[in-house]
Amino acid sequence: MIFSKTMLKVNGNIHFVDPLQILYIRAESSYTVVKLANNEEIKISKNLKYVYAQFLDQGFLFRSHKSFVVNLHFVVKLITTMENLSSSAMIQMSNGEQILLSNRNKASFLSAIRNQGELV
């Protein structure tokens, strides 16, 4: 078994993060928040693009929106709604939080979910 953790530097401290424990990554102005499965949040003074690049080799992380990256292992539901002849989508995570899914990423999201497990 390969054991790998990613190092995230915050205020001079280094957090060792198991990528499998990342629930999602969220952009917050010029910062990025890494939300872990245990509900811990790590706020980093780097933008989302930089932080996501640290995890690009992890096939289970998906850029769902310009402000979010989700861990496909923690996705429980795709919620779609129709308003004024346009549809929108949200991804429900295992902790109940809902994450934005851009319309342009919807097809690739479904494809990524299919690759993670069987879609019935």
Contacts in CASP RR format, 6 or more apart in sequence:
PFRMAT RR
TARGET T0000
AUTHOR 0000-0000-0000
METHOD contacts of the structure
MODEL  1
MIFSKTMLKVNGNIHFVDPLQILYIRAESSYTVVKLANNEEIKISKNLKY
VYAQFLDQGFLFRSHKSFVVNLHFVVKLITTMENLSSSAMIQMSNGEQIL
LSNRNKASFLSAIRNQGELV
4 18 0 8 1.000
4 19 0 8 1.000
5 16 0 8 1.000
5 17 0 8 1.000
5 18 0 8 1.000
5 19 0 8 1.000
6 16 0 8 1.000
6 17 0 8 1.000
6 19 0 8 1.000
6 54 0 8 1.000
6 55 0 8 1.000
7 14 0 8 1.000
7 15 0 8 1.000
7 16 0 8 1.000
7 17 0 8 1.000
8 14 0 8 1.000
8 15 0 8 1.000
8 17 0 8 1.000
8 34 0 8 1.000
8 42 0 8 1.000
8 44 0 8 1.000
8 51 0 8 1.000
8 54 0 8 1.000
9 15 0 8 1.000
9 44 0 8 1.000
10 42 0 8 1.000
10 43 0 8 1.000
10 44 0 8 1.000
10 45 0 8 1.000
15 42 0 8 1.000
17 34 0 8 1.000
17 36 0 8 1.000
17 42 0 8 1.000
19 55 0 8 1.000
19 58 0 8 1.000
19 60 0 8 1.000
19 61 0 8 1.000
20 60 0 8 1.000
20 71 0 8 1.000
20 73 0 8 1.000
21 36 0 8 1.000
21 37 0 8 1.000
21 38 0 8 1.000
22 34 0 8 1.000
22 35 0 8 1.000
22 36 0 8 1.000
22 37 0 8 1.000
22 55 0 8 1.000
22 61 0 8 1.000
22 71 0 8 1.000
23 35 0 8 1.000
23 36 0 8 1.000
23 37 0 8 1.000
23 70 0 8 1.000
23 71 0 8 1.000
23 74 0 8 1.000
23 93 0 8 1.000
23 94 0 8 1.000
23 95 0 8 1.000
23 97 0 8 1.000
24 35 0 8 1.000
24 68 0 8 1.000
24 69 0 8 1.000
24 70 0 8 1.000
24 71 0 8 1.000
24 74 0 8 1.000
24 93 0 8 1.000
24 97 0 8 1.000
24 99 0 8 1.000
25 32 0 8 1.000
25 33 0 8 1.000
25 34 0 8 1.000
25 35 0 8 1.000
25 48 0 8 1.000
25 51 0 8 1.000
25 52 0 8 1.000
25 55 0 8 1.000
25 61 0 8 1.000
25 68 0 8 1.000
25 69 0 8 1.000
26 32 0 8 1.000
26 33 0 8 1.000
26 35 0 8 1.000
26 48 0 8 1.000
26 67 0 8 1.000
26 68 0 8 1.000
27 47 0 8 1.000
27 48 0 8 1.000
27 66 0 8 1.000
27 67 0 8 1.000
27 68 0 8 1.000
28 43 0 8 1.000
30 45 0 8 1.000
30 47 0 8 1.000
31 43 0 8 1.000
31 44 0 8 1.000
31 45 0 8 1.000
31 46 0 8 1.000
32 43 0 8 1.000
32 44 0 8 1.000
32 46 0 8 1.000
32 47 0 8 1.000
32 48 0 8 1.000
32 50 0 8 1.000
32 51 0 8 1.000
33 41 0 8 1.000
33 42 0 8 1.000
33 43 0 8 1.000
33 44 0 8 1.000
34 41 0 8 1.000
34 42 0 8 1.000
34 44 0 8 1.000
34 51 0 8 1.000
35 41 0 8 1.000
36 42 0 8 1.000
37 74 0 8 1.000
37 94 0 8 1.000
37 95 0 8 1.000
39 95 0 8 1.000
44 51 0 8 1.000
48 66 0 8 1.000
48 67 0 8 1.000
48 69 0 8 1.000
52 61 0 8 1.000
52 63 0 8 1.000
52 69 0 8 1.000
55 61 0 8 1.000
55 69 0 8 1.000
59 72 0 8 1.000
60 71 0 8 1.000
60 72 0 8 1.000
60 73 0 8 1.000
60 116 0 8 1.000
61 69 0 8 1.000
61 70 0 8 1.000
61 71 0 8 1.000
61 72 0 8 1.000
62 69 0 8 1.000
62 70 0 8 1.000
62 71 0 8 1.000
62 72 0 8 1.000
62 108 0 8 1.000
62 109 0 8 1.000
62 112 0 8 1.000
63 69 0 8 1.000
63 105 0 8 1.000
64 70 0 8 1.000
64 91 0 8 1.000
64 99 0 8 1.000
64 100 0 8 1.000
64 101 0 8 1.000
64 102 0 8 1.000
64 105 0 8 1.000
64 109 0 8 1.000
65 99 0 8 1.000
65 100 0 8 1.000
65 101 0 8 1.000
65 102 0 8 1.000
65 105 0 8 1.000
66 102 0 8 1.000
67 100 0 8 1.000
68 99 0 8 1.000
68 100 0 8 1.000
70 91 0 8 1.000
70 93 0 8 1.000
70 99 0 8 1.000
72 112 0 8 1.000
72 113 0 8 1.000
72 116 0 8 1.000
73 116 0 8 1.000
74 93 0 8 1.000
74 94 0 8 1.000
74 95 0 8 1.000
75 91 0 8 1.000
75 92 0 8 1.000
75 93 0 8 1.000
75 94 0 8 1.000
75 113 0 8 1.000
76 92 0 8 1.000
76 93 0 8 1.000
76 94 0 8 1.000
76 96 0 8 1.000
77 91 0 8 1.000
77 92 0 8 1.000
78 89 0 8 1.000
78 90 0 8 1.000
78 91 0 8 1.000
78 92 0 8 1.000
78 101 0 8 1.000
78 109 0 8 1.000
78 110 0 8 1.000
78 113 0 8 1.000
79 89 0 8 1.000
79 90 0 8 1.000
79 91 0 8 1.000
79 92 0 8 1.000
79 98 0 8 1.000
80 87 0 8 1.000
80 88 0 8 1.000
80 89 0 8 1.000
80 90 0 8 1.000
81 87 0 8 1.000
81 88 0 8 1.000
81 89 0 8 1.000
81 90 0 8 1.000
87 103 0 8 1.000
88 103 0 8 1.000
89 100 0 8 1.000
89 101 0 8 1.000
89 103 0 8 1.000
89 106 0 8 1.000
90 98 0 8 1.000
90 99 0 8 1.000
90 100 0 8 1.000
90 101 0 8 1.000
91 98 0 8 1.000
91 99 0 8 1.000
91 100 0 8 1.000
91 101 0 8 1.000
91 109 0 8 1.000
92 98 0 8 1.000
92 99 0 8 1.000
93 99 0 8 1.000
101 109 0 8 1.000
110 119 0 8 1.000
113 119 0 8 1.000
END
